[in-house]
Amino acid sequence: MSTTRVATLTRAVWTEALGIEVDESTDFFLGGGHSFLAIDIVARLGDELGVEIPLRALFDQPVLGEFTAVVEQIVQSGPAA
């Protein structure tokens, strides 16, 4: 499991939102996630990290490790305009 700030935060947000322990292979939707939780997760992560995370990112990459990689790329690209 990646130990970057983004990875740690993303894992914590998913754990809280889904109410289960998650790891890099956890699929958001198979773990009980749905569209309203997805909206909450991307909003919380975006606020915490100071970037805009498209909701589509979670739908396109529903596995925690893959979603985290996308979020890390967004963070490296810089803050939202």
C-alpha positions in Angstrom: 0.0 0.0 0.0 1.3 3.4 -0.9 2.1 5.6 2.1 1.8 9.0 0.4 -0.4 11.7 2.1 -2.8 11.3 -0.8 -3.0 7.5 -0.4 -3.4 7.7 3.4 -6.1 10.3 3.1 -8.0 8.5 0.3 -7.9 5.3 2.2 -9.2 7.0 5.3 -12.1 8.7 3.5 -13.1 5.4 1.7 -12.9 3.5 5.1 -15.2 6.1 6.7 -17.6 6.4 3.8 -18.0 2.7 3.2 -17.8 1.6 6.8 -15.4 -1.2 6.0 -11.6 -1.7 6.2 -10.3 -1.1 2.7 -7.0 -1.8 0.8 -5.6 -1.1 -2.6 -7.7 -3.8 -4.2 -11.1 -2.7 -2.8 -13.7 -1.9 -5.4 -15.8 1.1 -4.3 -19.0 -0.3 -5.7 -18.5 -3.9 -4.5 -17.7 -2.5 -1.1 -21.2 -0.9 -0.9 -20.5 2.4 -2.6 -23.1 4.3 -4.6 -23.3 7.6 -6.5 -24.2 9.7 -3.4 -21.2 8.3 -1.5 -19.0 8.9 -4.6 -20.1 12.6 -4.7 -19.2 12.9 -1.0 -15.8 11.3 -1.4 -14.6 13.4 -4.3 -15.9 16.5 -2.6 -14.1 15.7 0.7 -10.9 14.7 -1.0 -11.0 17.8 -3.2 -11.5 20.1 -0.3 -8.8 18.4 1.8 -6.2 18.4 -1.0 -7.1 21.8 -2.6 -7.9 20.4 -6.0 -10.9 19.6 -8.1 -11.4 15.8 -8.6 -13.9 14.9 -11.3 -16.6 12.6 -10.2 -16.0 10.6 -13.3 -12.6 9.6 -11.9 -14.2 7.4 -9.3 -16.6 5.8 -11.8 -13.7 5.2 -14.2 -11.3 3.9 -11.6 -13.4 2.3 -8.8 -10.5 0.3 -7.3 -8.8 2.2 -4.5 -5.3 1.8 -5.8 -6.2 2.9 -9.2 -8.3 5.8 -8.0 -5.5 6.9 -5.7 -3.1 7.0 -8.6 -5.5 9.3 -10.5 -5.9 11.6 -7.5 -2.1 11.8 -7.0 -1.8 12.8 -10.7 -4.4 15.5 -10.2 -2.6 16.8 -7.0 0.7 16.9 -8.9 -0.9 18.9 -11.7 -1.7 21.7 -9.2 -4.6 23.3 -7.4 -8.0 24.0 -9.0 -8.4 27.3 -10.8 
